[in-house]
Amino acid sequence: KYGCLGGGSCAVVCPVDAITMSEDGLPVIDEDKCISCGACAKECPKHVLKMQPVSQIVVVACSSLDKGPLVRQVCSKGCIGCKICEKACPVEAIHVENFLAVIDYEKCIYCNSCVVSCPTKAIADLERKPRG
């Protein structure tokens, strides 16, 4: 109930055709084309797409607000709200709110302690390619 519906409404509203839909029905965003207008995030019916700084390479790849046992029933990589990432972060840049880890981009120093400590791998390092 928190995942992408695969309808492609985000791709339809993108004014620069930066979004295509993959074979499995998920949006693929071309960061080189994206102008950060936010139209896709506004259009997303499940609010799965979120705007974040392109420099932010550590993300919580989960949007479920369910408690851990319910998350595990539908997703092996979902955030279970265990707070291990909170304890691992040396700068208090990550907190669990409503059973979901949330990163404060202003505080994050990209140390990857949350990525390494996450037992379900719901927190990921995207290892984005350099821009420009």
All heavy atoms as an XYZ file, in Angstrom:
959
protein
N       0.804     -1.208      0.000
C       0.000      0.000      0.000
C       0.842      1.264      0.000
O       0.326      2.342     -0.204
C      -0.974     -0.020      1.165
C      -0.371      0.144      2.541
C      -1.464      0.049      3.602
C      -0.887      0.129      4.983
N      -1.865     -0.015      6.025
N       2.176      1.133      0.168
C       3.049      2.293      0.141
C       3.935      2.328     -1.098
O       4.771      3.209     -1.232
C       3.941      2.320      1.394
C       3.159      2.478      2.668
C       2.927      1.389      3.501
C       2.644      3.709      3.046
C       2.217      1.530      4.680
C       1.928      3.861      4.219
C       1.719      2.758      5.035
O       1.011      2.908      6.200
N       3.785      1.383     -1.992
C       4.663      1.288     -3.152
C       4.107      1.938     -4.397
O       2.946      2.344     -4.460
N       4.946      2.002     -5.399
C       4.597      2.571     -6.693
C       3.493      1.738     -7.338
O       3.536      0.506     -7.337
C       5.840      2.587     -7.584
S       5.544      3.202     -9.247
N       2.506      2.426     -7.908
C       1.412      1.745     -8.596
C       1.780      1.366    -10.027
O       1.108      0.554    -10.646
C       0.165      2.639     -8.611
C      -0.421      3.001     -7.242
C      -1.543      4.012     -7.398
C      -0.909      1.756     -6.528
N       2.833      1.986    -10.557
C       3.301      1.656    -11.898
C       2.489      2.256    -13.023
O       2.622      1.849    -14.173
N       1.664      3.238    -12.721
C       0.809      3.843    -13.738
C       1.512      4.829    -14.649
O       1.012      5.155    -15.727
N       2.644      5.343    -14.223
C       3.402      6.248    -15.072
C       2.944      7.688    -15.078
O       3.353      8.465    -15.937
N       2.106      8.069    -14.115
C       1.646      9.465    -14.089
C       2.805     10.435    -13.897
O       2.786     11.559    -14.401
C       0.584      9.673    -13.000
O       1.085      9.322    -11.723
N       3.851      9.996    -13.212
C       5.041     10.834    -13.018
C       5.720     11.113    -14.356
O       6.158     12.238    -14.627
C       6.014     10.185    -12.046
S       6.505      8.498    -12.492
N       5.806     10.099    -15.201
C       6.443     10.259    -16.510
C       5.624     11.175    -17.407
O       6.170     11.985    -18.158
C       6.647      8.894    -17.172
N       4.315     11.075    -17.311
C       3.434     11.884    -18.144
C       3.583     13.373    -17.838
O       3.610     14.203    -18.745
C       1.952     11.447    -17.973
C       1.008     12.409    -18.671
C       1.765     10.034    -18.487
N       3.720     13.729    -16.554
C       3.795     15.149    -16.190
C       5.194     15.742    -16.290
O       5.366     16.948    -16.204
C       3.239     15.422    -14.773
C       1.786     15.024    -14.678
C       4.083     14.755    -13.707
N       6.206     14.931    -16.515
C       7.576     15.441    -16.605
C       7.725     16.290    -17.863
O       7.591     15.784    -18.979
C       8.589     14.295    -16.609
S      10.296     14.898    -16.700
N       8.042     17.578    -17.703
C       8.113     18.469    -18.865
C       9.335     18.262    -19.751
O       9.379     18.777    -20.870
C       8.135     19.869    -18.234
C       8.752     19.670    -16.899
C       8.287     18.300    -16.449
N      10.324     17.506    -19.267
C      11.553     17.304    -20.050
C      11.823     15.833    -20.366
O      12.931     15.466    -20.743
C      12.768     17.938    -19.324
C      12.630     19.448    -19.263
C      12.949     17.362    -17.933
N      10.812     14.990    -20.215
C      10.931     13.553    -20.505
C      12.113     12.901    -19.793
O      12.830     12.076    -20.368
C      11.036     13.301    -22.014
C       9.780     13.723    -22.754
O       8.683     13.518    -22.198
O       9.900     14.261    -23.871
N      12.305     13.262    -18.530
C      13.401     12.695    -17.744
C      13.009     11.390    -17.066
O      13.849     10.742    -16.452
C      13.868     13.703    -16.696
N      11.744     10.990    -17.179
C      11.279      9.770    -16.514
C      10.732      8.789    -17.538
O       9.892      9.137    -18.375
C      10.182     10.077    -15.471
C      10.695     11.084    -14.442
C       9.707      8.798    -14.786
C       9.645     11.546    -13.455
N      11.219      7.569    -17.468
C      10.673      6.481    -18.261
C      10.240      5.390    -17.285
O      10.691      5.362    -16.138
C      11.717      5.909    -19.244
O      12.879      5.508    -18.513
C      12.108      6.939    -20.289
N       9.398      4.510    -17.734
C       8.947      3.410    -16.884
C       9.686      2.138    -17.282
O       9.778      1.802    -18.457
C       7.439      3.211    -17.016
C       6.611      4.416    -16.571
S       6.909      4.950    -14.873
C       6.103      3.633    -13.957
N      10.228      1.449    -16.278
C      10.971      0.210    -16.536
C      10.004     -0.919    -16.871
O       8.788     -0.780    -16.723
C      11.806     -0.164    -15.311
O      10.962     -0.552    -14.243
N      10.551     -2.053    -17.276
C       9.727     -3.215    -17.602
C       8.925     -3.704    -16.405
O       7.848     -4.257    -16.557
C      10.598     -4.349    -18.132
C      11.124     -4.107    -19.523
C      11.937     -5.283    -20.040
O      11.854     -6.386    -19.469
O      12.663     -5.081    -21.029
N       9.456     -3.481    -15.186
C       8.728     -3.923    -13.994
C       7.801     -2.839    -13.441
O       7.291     -2.954    -12.337
C       9.683     -4.444    -12.916
C      10.751     -3.448    -12.511
O      10.811     -2.353    -13.096
O      11.529     -3.759    -11.603
N       7.578     -1.781    -14.230
C       6.595     -0.770    -13.860
C       7.065      0.274    -12.869
O       6.246      0.911    -12.216
N       8.373      0.453    -12.753
C       8.904      1.458    -11.830
C       9.522      2.613    -12.605
O      10.096      2.419    -13.674
C       9.955      0.826    -10.912
C       9.440     -0.253     -9.977
C      10.598     -0.871     -9.205
C       8.409      0.310     -9.020
N       9.422      3.820    -12.062
C      10.000      4.970    -12.760
C      11.521      4.955    -12.709
O      12.113      4.600    -11.699
C       9.443      6.173    -11.996
C       9.090      5.652    -10.652
C       8.732      4.206    -10.838
N      12.129      5.339    -13.815
C      13.575      5.479    -13.922
C      13.834      6.938    -14.279
O      13.331      7.430    -15.289
C      14.161      4.559    -15.006
C      15.660      4.779    -15.152
C      13.847      3.096    -14.697
N      14.582      7.624    -13.417
C      14.804      9.053    -13.607
C      16.199      9.291    -14.169
O      17.193      8.856    -13.588
C      14.611      9.810    -12.285
C      13.182      9.580    -11.787
C      14.900     11.303    -12.463
C      12.916     10.046    -10.389
N      16.255      9.986    -15.293
C      17.515     10.367    -15.912
C      17.952     11.679    -15.264
O      17.407     12.744    -15.562
C      17.335     10.542    -17.420
C      18.627     10.867    -18.146
O      19.567     11.422    -17.518
O      18.697     10.586    -19.358
N      18.922     11.604    -14.355
C      19.352     12.783    -13.606
C      19.958     13.858    -14.495
O      19.945     15.031    -14.143
C      20.345     12.381    -12.509
C      19.706     11.574    -11.421
C      20.696     11.146    -10.354
O      21.861     11.600    -10.374
O      20.305     10.346     -9.492
N      20.488     13.469    -15.652
C      21.057     14.455    -16.558
C      19.972     15.306    -17.220
O      20.220     16.448    -17.591
C      21.914     13.779    -17.627
C      23.177     13.156    -17.040
O      23.710     13.701    -16.053
O      23.617     12.118    -17.561
N      18.786     14.757    -17.381
C      17.676     15.497    -17.979
C      16.827     16.234    -16.941
O      16.212     17.247    -17.245
C      16.752     14.549    -18.755
C      17.320     14.012    -20.031
C      16.256     13.158    -20.709
C      16.707     12.592    -22.019
N      15.638     11.774    -22.646
N      16.771     15.709    -15.723
C      15.892     16.249    -14.675
C      16.237     17.704    -14.365
O      17.409     18.060    -14.199
C      16.014     15.408    -13.413
S      15.004     15.991    -12.044
N      15.206     18.548    -14.277
C      15.389     19.964    -13.939
C      14.891     20.284    -12.527
O      14.786     21.435    -12.147
C      14.696     20.883    -14.972
C      13.191     20.579    -15.051
C      15.377     20.751    -16.341
C      12.398     21.556    -15.901
N      14.558     19.260    -11.771
C      14.118     19.401    -10.376
C      12.893     20.297    -10.213
O      12.795     21.060     -9.257
C      15.267     19.917     -9.496
O      16.352     19.032     -9.538
N      11.952     20.166    -11.118
C      10.743     20.994    -11.039
C       9.773     20.482     -9.980
O       8.913     21.227     -9.511
C      10.051     21.075    -12.399
S       9.345     19.509    -12.981
N       9.864     19.196     -9.625
C       9.010     18.627     -8.593
C       7.653     18.154     -9.072
O       6.844     17.679     -8.277
N       7.380     18.268    -10.364
C       6.071     17.861    -10.896
C       5.799     16.381    -10.637
O       4.678     15.998    -10.297
C       5.980     18.165    -12.386
N       6.816     15.556    -10.772
C       6.636     14.113    -10.573
C       6.277     13.796     -9.124
O       5.396     12.983     -8.852
C       7.887     13.355    -10.990
S       9.399     13.889    -10.139
N       6.956     14.445     -8.195
C       6.691     14.213     -6.774
C       5.276     14.657     -6.405
O       4.592     13.995     -5.616
C       7.722     14.935     -5.911
N       4.840     15.764     -6.976
C       3.477     16.254     -6.705
C       2.426     15.326     -7.290
O       1.363     15.143     -6.718
C       3.299     17.664     -7.278
C       4.077     18.716     -6.537
C       3.931     20.074     -7.202
C       4.889     21.065     -6.578
N       5.089     22.249     -7.401
N       2.719     14.739     -8.434
C       1.761     13.888     -9.143
C       1.669     12.475     -8.570
O       0.640     11.813     -8.691
C       2.145     13.820    -10.623
C       1.197     13.035    -11.490
C      -0.163     13.696    -11.659
O      -0.273     14.910    -11.441
O      -1.124     12.979    -12.012
N       2.720     12.007     -7.934
C       2.782     10.628     -7.445
C       1.647     10.351     -6.451
O       1.607     10.935     -5.375
C       4.131     10.375     -6.781
S       4.326      8.691     -6.166
N       0.723      9.454     -6.797
C      -0.434      9.219     -5.921
C      -0.081      8.576     -4.575
O      -0.808      8.730     -3.609
C      -1.342      8.298     -6.750
C      -0.456      7.667     -7.754
C       0.665      8.637     -8.013
N       1.030      7.881     -4.509
C       1.445      7.236     -3.263
C       2.571      8.002     -2.563
O       3.085      7.563     -1.547
C       1.908      5.796     -3.539
C       0.788      4.882     -3.965
C      -0.139      4.625     -2.809
C      -1.143      3.562     -3.156
N      -1.896      3.145     -1.991
N       2.975      9.125     -3.144
C       4.043      9.967     -2.582
C       5.342      9.182     -2.393
O       6.059      9.377     -1.425
C       3.600     10.630     -1.279
C       2.312     11.363     -1.423
N       2.192     12.534     -2.143
C       1.067     11.074     -0.981
C       0.937     12.935     -2.125
N       0.234     12.073     -1.435
N       5.615      8.301     -3.343
C       6.838      7.518     -3.318
C       8.013      8.367     -3.800
O       9.100      8.308     -3.245
C       6.702      6.244     -4.184
C       8.013      5.499     -4.281
C       5.618      5.336     -3.627
N       7.779      9.154     -4.839
C       8.831     10.033     -5.350
C       8.972     11.235     -4.433
O       7.985     11.872     -4.074
C       8.508     10.499     -6.774
C       8.583      9.431     -7.852
C       8.157     10.013     -9.198
C       9.967      8.851     -7.956
N      10.211     11.527     -4.082
C      10.490     12.652     -3.198
C      11.651     13.453     -3.772
O      12.555     12.898     -4.379
C      10.852     12.158     -1.804
C       9.797     11.237     -1.212
C       9.719     11.362      0.261
C       8.752     10.425      0.918
N       7.464     10.289      0.430
N      11.608     14.749     -3.556
C      12.699     15.608     -4.006
C      13.800     15.576     -2.944
O      13.523     15.639     -1.754
C      12.205     17.044     -4.198
C      11.128     17.185     -5.261
S      11.648     16.667     -6.896
C      12.884     17.884     -7.264
N      15.034     15.457     -3.402
C      16.175     15.488     -2.500
C      17.368     16.035     -3.273
O      17.385     15.969     -4.499
C      16.479     14.112     -1.935
C      16.982     13.117     -2.955
C      17.153     11.747     -2.349
O      16.279     11.256     -1.664
N      18.272     11.122     -2.622
N      18.346     16.577     -2.587
C      19.520     17.104     -3.284
C      20.211     16.015     -4.094
O      20.333     14.881     -3.636
C      20.428     17.584     -2.148
C      19.544     17.716     -0.960
C      18.433     16.725     -1.139
N      20.646     16.342     -5.294
C      21.310     15.356     -6.140
C      22.612     14.888     -5.496
O      23.069     13.772     -5.739
C      21.545     15.896     -7.570
C      22.630     16.958     -7.584
C      21.844     14.783     -8.535
N      23.180     15.714     -4.646
C      24.419     15.329     -3.965
C      24.178     14.293     -2.874
O      25.110     13.646     -2.412
C      25.084     16.562     -3.348
O      24.226     17.149     -2.386
N      22.937     14.114     -2.466
C      22.610     13.166     -1.405
C      22.622     11.753     -1.957
O      21.749     11.377     -2.734
C      21.236     13.482     -0.807
C      20.846     12.596      0.341
C      21.770     12.758      1.527
O      22.300     13.829      1.776
N      21.974     11.701      2.261
N      23.619     10.987     -1.596
C      23.738      9.638     -2.143
C      23.234      8.558     -1.196
O      23.096      7.414     -1.577
C      25.189      9.330     -2.564
C      26.143      9.470     -1.383
C      25.613     10.216     -3.725
C      27.550      8.990     -1.663
N      22.950      8.920      0.046
C      22.414      7.959      0.999
C      20.910      8.204      1.103
O      20.475      9.324      1.367
C      23.088      8.094      2.382
C      22.452      7.156      3.391
C      24.579      7.815      2.268
N      20.121      7.159      0.869
C      18.666      7.300      0.871
C      18.008      6.152      1.636
O      18.569      5.066      1.748
C      18.081      7.327     -0.556
C      18.599      8.526     -1.332
C      18.364      6.044     -1.299
N      16.827      6.419      2.140
C      15.990      5.368      2.711
C      15.092      4.905      1.566
O      14.236      5.653      1.103
C      15.158      5.872      3.905
C      14.274      4.752      4.441
C      16.066      6.426      4.994
N      15.319      3.709      1.086
C      14.603      3.185     -0.076
C      13.342      2.440      0.350
O      13.090      1.313     -0.056
C      15.518      2.290     -0.890
N      12.563      3.077      1.177
C      11.331      2.490      1.696
C      10.392      3.635      2.030
O      10.839      4.706      2.447
C      11.628      1.672      2.957
S      10.174      0.918      3.729
N       9.113      3.421      1.862
C       8.151      4.462      2.224
C       7.039      3.941      3.130
O       6.075      4.638      3.408
C       7.551      5.097      0.960
O       6.914      4.117      0.170
N       7.183      2.737      3.620
C       6.155      2.128      4.462
C       6.132      2.751      5.856
O       7.162      2.980      6.475
C       6.399      0.627      4.611
O       5.455      0.064      5.494
N       4.946      3.018      6.332
C       4.757      3.523      7.691
C       4.200      2.439      8.609
O       3.769      2.725      9.720
C       3.828      4.743      7.683
C       4.326      5.943      6.861
C       3.293      7.056      6.865
C       5.666      6.438      7.366
N       4.219      1.201      8.143
C       3.741      0.086      8.961
C       4.819     -0.338      9.959
O       6.003     -0.084      9.765
C       3.379     -1.117      8.081
C       2.099     -0.901      7.307
O       1.252     -0.082      7.744
O       1.932     -1.549      6.259
N       4.408     -1.018     11.006
C       5.341     -1.552     11.989
C       6.128     -2.704     11.369
O       5.675     -3.347     10.419
C       4.599     -2.023     13.234
C       3.976     -0.895     14.026
C       3.278     -1.405     15.270
C       2.669     -0.250     16.040
N       1.976     -0.690     17.245
N       7.309     -2.967     11.932
C       8.229     -3.961     11.415
C       7.641     -5.287     10.973
O       7.889     -5.731      9.847
N       6.861     -5.966     11.810
C       6.324     -7.275     11.396
C       5.441     -7.193     10.140
O       5.488     -8.083      9.295
C       5.502     -7.720     12.610
C       6.130     -7.012     13.770
C       6.572     -5.685     13.224
N       4.676     -6.134     10.012
C       3.838     -5.973      8.818
C       4.690     -5.687      7.588
O       4.411     -6.190      6.497
C       2.814     -4.853      9.016
C       1.721     -5.113     10.039
C       0.845     -3.879     10.235
C       0.869     -6.295      9.613
N       5.724     -4.887      7.750
C       6.631     -4.586      6.642
C       7.281     -5.879      6.150
O       7.337     -6.130      4.947
C       7.716     -3.570      7.070
C       8.779     -3.417      5.992
C       7.089     -2.222      7.382
N       7.760     -6.698      7.058
C       8.449     -7.945      6.694
C       7.548     -8.920      5.943
O       8.032     -9.735      5.177
C       9.024     -8.624      7.937
C      10.088     -7.817      8.636
C      11.291     -7.555      7.803
N      12.194     -8.688      7.894
C      13.298     -8.803      7.205
N      13.648     -7.880      6.362
N      14.067     -9.851      7.349
N       6.239     -8.822      6.161
C       5.315     -9.703      5.453
C       5.256     -9.403      3.959
O       4.971    -10.281      3.157
C       3.906     -9.592      6.039
C       3.756    -10.222      7.388
C       2.362    -10.029      7.958
O       1.440     -9.583      7.293
N       2.205    -10.360      9.239
N       5.538     -8.151      3.580
C       5.406     -7.772      2.174
C       6.719     -7.359      1.511
O       6.781     -7.230      0.297
C       4.374     -6.638      1.989
C       2.983     -7.104      2.370
C       4.763     -5.408      2.767
N       7.779     -7.145      2.312
C       9.027     -6.658      1.732
C      10.221     -7.090      2.577
O      10.291     -6.768      3.762
C       8.992     -5.130      1.633
S      10.471     -4.407      0.909
N      11.165     -7.776      1.965
C      12.337     -8.235      2.715
C      13.338     -7.114      2.966
O      14.186     -7.224      3.834
C      13.032     -9.371      1.962
O      13.512     -8.906      0.713
N      13.232     -6.004      2.230
C      14.172     -4.904      2.383
C      13.517     -3.645      2.948
O      14.084     -2.563      2.873
C      14.832     -4.583      1.050
C      15.755     -5.685      0.585
C      16.554     -5.256     -0.615
C      17.540     -6.344     -0.980
N      18.452     -5.917     -2.012
N      12.352     -3.763      3.512
C      11.662     -2.602      4.068
C      12.209     -2.185      5.423
O      12.772     -2.993      6.158
N      12.037     -0.916      5.739
C      12.462     -0.398      7.045
C      11.550     -0.971      8.126
O      10.326     -0.882      8.027
C      12.405      1.127      7.049
S      12.896      1.876      8.618
N      12.152     -1.531      9.163
C      11.374     -2.142     10.244
C      11.343     -1.259     11.494
O      10.850     -1.660     12.534
C      11.897     -3.555     10.576
C      13.384     -3.533     10.938
C      11.624     -4.510      9.410
C      13.942     -4.859     11.425
N      11.891     -0.055     11.382
C      11.848      0.885     12.507
C      12.658      0.457     13.711
O      12.343      0.845     14.833
N      13.725     -0.285     13.502
C      14.499     -0.837     14.620
C      15.399      0.193     15.317
O      15.874     -0.046     16.414
C      15.346     -2.009     14.143
S      16.641     -1.545     12.960
N      15.671      1.310     14.676
C      16.482      2.415     15.194
C      17.973      2.103     15.301
O      18.722      2.855     15.910
C      15.951      2.928     16.532
C      14.538      3.476     16.443
C      14.128      4.142     17.735
C      12.719      4.712     17.584
N      12.365      5.579     18.689
N      18.424      1.018     14.698
C      19.846      0.714     14.705
C      20.614      1.815     13.966
O      21.699      2.218     14.368
C      20.121     -0.677     14.093
C      19.566     -1.766     15.021
C      21.609     -0.892     13.832
C      19.630     -3.173     14.456
N      20.037      2.335     12.895
C      20.676      3.412     12.135
C      20.842      4.667     12.984
O      21.872      5.348     12.905
C      19.874      3.734     10.876
S      18.129      4.156     11.189
N      19.841      4.966     13.805
C      19.922      6.129     14.709
C      21.125      6.005     15.642
O      21.874      6.964     15.833
C      18.668      6.213     15.578
C      17.542      6.980     15.008
C      16.427      7.191     16.025
O      16.636      7.031     17.241
O      15.328      7.517     15.586
N      21.273      4.831     16.195
C      22.362      4.599     17.144
C      23.729      4.632     16.460
O      24.721      5.036     17.052
C      22.157      3.265     17.862
C      20.924      3.268     18.746
C      20.626      1.900     19.313
C      19.327      1.950     20.080
N      18.419      0.882     19.744
N      23.777      4.235     15.197
C      25.048      4.167     14.470
C      25.510      5.523     13.946
O      26.707      5.730     13.759
C      24.925      3.189     13.309
N      24.600      6.437     13.734
C      24.952      7.728     13.132
C      25.698      8.616     14.126
O      25.157      8.970     15.178
C      23.709      8.446     12.631
S      24.086     10.022     11.832
N      26.921      9.028     13.784
C      27.710      9.845     14.712
C      27.261     11.305     14.801
O      27.676     12.019     15.705
C      29.128      9.755     14.138
C      28.924      9.550     12.679
C      27.678      8.706     12.571
N      26.415     11.748     13.864
C      26.012     13.162     13.860
C      24.497     13.347     14.013
O      23.965     14.423     13.754
C      26.509     13.879     12.581
C      28.024     13.951     12.562
C      25.976     13.218     11.326
N      23.803     12.301     14.425
C      22.352     12.340     14.641
C      21.589     12.857     13.423
O      20.655     13.642     13.529
C      22.017     13.166     15.881
C      22.615     12.600     17.153
C      22.273     13.401     18.399
O      21.555     14.414     18.303
O      22.730     12.996     19.474
N      21.998     12.366     12.246
C      21.367     12.799     11.000
C      20.221     11.902     10.556
O      19.584     12.170      9.544
C      22.413     12.868      9.890
N      19.954     10.858     11.308
C      18.877      9.942     10.927
C      18.050      9.599     12.155
O      18.582      9.370     13.243
C      19.446      8.680     10.225
C      18.321      7.843      9.607
C      20.325      7.869     11.148
C      18.809      6.852      8.568
N      16.738      9.620     11.959
C      15.804      9.318     13.051
C      14.656      8.492     12.495
O      14.296      8.620     11.323
C      15.254     10.598     13.671
C      16.315     11.433     14.318
N      16.859     11.116     15.537
C      16.955     12.540     13.900
C      17.772     12.000     15.862
N      17.869     12.882     14.875
N      14.095      7.655     13.333
C      12.936      6.872     12.944
C      11.689      7.636     13.376
O      11.522      7.966     14.546
C      12.972      5.457     13.567
C      11.688      4.708     13.267
C      14.177      4.691     13.054
N      10.857      7.946     12.387
C       9.598      8.648     12.620
C       8.477      7.822     12.007
O       8.561      7.457     10.837
C       9.641     10.042     11.980
C      10.753     10.923     12.514
C      10.923     12.202     11.715
O      10.114     12.468     10.801
O      11.882     12.940     12.008
N       7.465      7.519     12.768
C       6.346      6.697     12.278
C       6.836      5.378     11.682
O       6.417      4.970     10.608
C       5.517      7.470     11.247
C       4.862      8.678     11.834
O       4.327      8.647     12.948
N       4.909      9.785     11.114
N       7.769      4.749     12.363
C       8.310      3.435     11.995
C       9.148      3.455     10.714
O       9.377      2.424     10.105
C       7.194      2.385     11.876
C       6.290      2.355     13.057
C       4.996      2.853     12.970
C       6.724      1.868     14.273
C       4.154      2.855     14.076
C       5.894      1.859     15.380
C       4.610      2.348     15.278
N       9.617      4.636     10.288
C      10.398      4.761      9.065
C      11.599      5.672      9.299
O      11.466      6.764      9.848
C       9.532      5.343      7.938
C      10.179      5.513      6.577
C      10.585      4.161      5.988
C       9.228      6.227      5.629
N      12.778      5.219      8.875
C      13.990      6.035      8.997
C      13.891      7.246      8.078
O      13.465      7.132      6.929
C      15.215      5.203      8.644
N      14.291      8.408      8.604
C      14.271      9.657      7.850
C      15.633     10.325      8.011
O      16.116     10.491      9.129
C      13.160     10.602      8.370
C      13.188     11.926      7.626
C      11.792      9.943      8.256
N      16.246     10.703      6.891
C      17.570     11.325      6.915
C      17.439     12.841      6.873
O      16.716     13.394      6.043
C      18.421     10.851      5.717
C      18.633      9.341      5.781
C      19.763     11.588      5.680
C      19.275      8.745      4.541
N      18.154     13.507      7.763
C      18.243     14.969      7.752
C      19.442     15.315      6.873
O      20.588     15.182      7.278
C      18.442     15.491      9.177
C      18.514     17.002      9.253
O      18.777     17.653      8.221
O      18.331     17.546     10.356
N      19.172     15.761      5.647
C      20.229     16.031      4.682
C      21.160     17.157      5.126
O      22.299     17.227      4.696
C      19.634     16.375      3.314
C      18.838     15.243      2.708
C      17.589     15.479      2.160
C      19.332     13.951      2.680
C      16.853     14.450      1.592
C      18.604     12.920      2.122
C      17.363     13.177      1.575
O      16.645     12.160      1.016
N      20.686     18.036      5.978
C      21.521     19.136      6.476
C      22.636     18.616      7.396
O      23.696     19.209      7.487
C      20.675     20.153      7.238
C      19.593     20.815      6.411
C      20.144     21.811      5.408
O      21.119     22.505      5.742
O      19.591     21.884      4.301
N      22.387     17.517      8.078
C      23.353     16.970      9.035
C      24.207     15.839      8.475
O      25.302     15.591      8.961
C      22.626     16.443     10.281
C      21.981     17.514     11.123
C      21.316     16.872     12.332
C      20.678     17.886     13.243
N      20.023     17.231     14.392
N      23.711     15.133      7.471
C      24.382     13.930      6.960
C      25.784     14.254      6.441
O      25.975     15.207      5.683
C      23.551     13.294      5.849
S      24.254     11.757      5.203
N      26.762     13.450      6.866
C      28.156     13.633      6.437
C      28.611     12.495      5.513
O      29.798     12.357      5.235
C      29.105     13.759      7.651
C      29.024     12.510      8.535
C      28.821     15.030      8.434
C      30.080     12.455      9.636
N      27.687     11.676      5.060
C      27.966     10.597      4.110
C      28.970      9.571      4.645
O      29.794      9.057      3.898
C      28.464     11.169      2.772
C      27.628     12.295      2.257
C      28.068     13.601      2.328
C      26.367     12.054      1.718
C      27.298     14.656      1.864
C      25.582     13.094      1.261
C      26.062     14.393      1.333
O      25.288     15.420      0.886
N      28.897      9.296      5.919
C      29.832      8.328      6.513
C      29.409      6.885      6.252
O      30.193      5.966      6.442
C      29.963      8.581      8.013
S      28.469      8.196      8.952
N      28.158      6.695      5.839
C      27.591      5.372      5.522
C      27.386      4.473      6.735
O      27.141      3.280      6.575
C      28.405      4.646      4.460
C      27.988      5.010      3.062
O      27.086      5.823      2.869
N      28.628      4.430      2.075
N      27.485      5.005      7.940
C      27.267      4.157      9.114
C      25.836      3.624      9.143
O      25.614      2.485      9.552
C      27.594      4.913     10.401
O      26.777      6.047     10.535
N      24.885      4.400      8.674
C      23.495      3.934      8.639
C      23.309      2.850      7.582
O      22.589      1.873      7.797
C      22.532      5.092      8.399
S      22.824      6.022      6.884
N      23.984      2.996      6.451
C      23.900      2.004      5.374
C      24.447      0.666      5.855
O      23.816     -0.377      5.687
C      24.682      2.477      4.125
C      24.701      1.397      3.051
C      24.096      3.772      3.574
N      25.602      0.707      6.463
C      26.272     -0.509      6.926
C      25.482     -1.177      8.056
O      25.400     -2.405      8.116
C      27.708     -0.182      7.390
C      28.375     -1.376      8.035
C      28.533      0.321      6.217
N      24.889     -0.390      8.923
C      24.221     -0.958     10.093
C      22.791     -1.436      9.842
O      22.264     -2.216     10.626
C      24.207      0.068     11.229
O      23.373      1.165     10.902
N      22.169     -1.015      8.762
C      20.762     -1.371      8.509
C      20.616     -2.873      8.256
O      21.147     -3.403      7.279
C      20.225     -0.585      7.315
S      18.492     -0.947      6.964
N      19.892     -3.575      9.115
C      19.784     -5.029      8.972
C      18.979     -5.486      7.752
O      19.167     -6.600      7.280
C      19.109     -5.476     10.271
C      18.365     -4.284     10.736
C      19.167     -3.091     10.298
N      18.104     -4.634      7.237
C      17.298     -5.036      6.082
C      17.792     -4.440      4.771
O      17.245     -4.737      3.717
C      15.827     -4.616      6.274
O      15.750     -3.187      6.309
C      15.227     -5.226      7.524
N      18.783     -3.569      4.845
C      19.329     -2.868      3.668
C      18.310     -1.898      3.070
O      18.312     -1.620      1.875
C      19.834     -3.844      2.602
C      20.852     -4.842      3.125
C      22.053     -4.145      3.714
C      23.054     -5.142      4.262
N      23.787     -4.654      5.398
N      17.424     -1.359      3.922
C      16.457     -0.358      3.478
C      17.128      0.983      3.242
O      16.590      1.846      2.550
C      15.343     -0.205      4.511
N      18.314      1.168      3.811
C      19.081      2.389      3.604
C      20.185      2.050      2.617
O      20.919      1.079      2.809
C      19.670      2.924      4.920
C      18.541      3.126      5.936
C      20.416      4.233      4.676
C      19.031      3.432      7.339
N      20.278      2.842      1.551
C      21.214      2.512      0.481
C      22.100      3.686      0.106
O      21.715      4.846      0.244
C      20.423      2.060     -0.751
N      23.280      3.360     -0.380
C      24.204      4.329     -0.951
C      24.046      4.203     -2.460
O      24.367      3.161     -3.033
C      25.628      4.005     -0.510
C      26.657      4.978     -1.048
O      26.356      5.705     -2.016
O      27.762      5.021     -0.491
N      23.559      5.238     -3.097
C      23.266      5.175     -4.522
C      24.494      5.241     -5.409
O      24.417      4.951     -6.598
C      22.300      6.299     -4.912
C      20.944      6.256     -4.229
C      20.108      7.447     -4.676
C      20.219      4.969     -4.529
N      25.628      5.664     -4.848
C      26.865      5.767     -5.611
C      26.613      6.425     -6.962
O      26.916      5.881     -8.026
C      27.503      4.390     -5.798
C      27.879      3.736     -4.493
C      28.526      2.384     -4.684
O      29.132      2.126     -5.723
O      28.394      1.570     -3.752
N      26.022      7.604     -6.921
C      25.693      8.315     -8.148
C      26.951      8.698     -8.928
O      27.984      8.971     -8.358
C      24.917      9.590     -7.825
C      23.539      9.299     -7.320
C      22.741     10.580     -7.315
N      21.356     10.279     -7.032
C      20.690     10.780     -6.007
N      21.263     11.595     -5.179
N      19.428     10.469     -5.828
N      26.776      8.729    -10.228
C      27.885      9.153    -11.085
C      28.075     10.667    -10.949
O      27.110     11.388    -10.652
C      27.604      8.780    -12.522
C      26.378      9.469    -13.105
C      26.102      9.041    -14.496
C      24.834      9.765    -14.990
N      24.363      9.361    -16.242
N      29.287     11.169    -11.163
C      29.505     12.619    -11.082
C      28.710     13.351    -12.155
O      28.543     12.850    -13.261
C      31.014     12.759    -11.341
C      31.593     11.417    -11.206
C      30.497     10.423    -11.431
N      28.214     14.523    -11.808
C      27.448     15.340    -12.761
C      28.377     16.341    -13.432
O      29.361     16.759    -12.878
C      26.315     16.067    -12.047
C      25.246     15.103    -11.546
C      24.151     15.823    -10.827
N      23.440     16.759    -11.660
C      22.331     16.493    -12.322
N      21.836     15.289    -12.289
N      21.747     17.404    -13.044
N      27.981     16.749    -14.621
C      28.682     17.841    -15.269
C      29.439     17.492    -16.454
O      29.624     16.758    -17.211
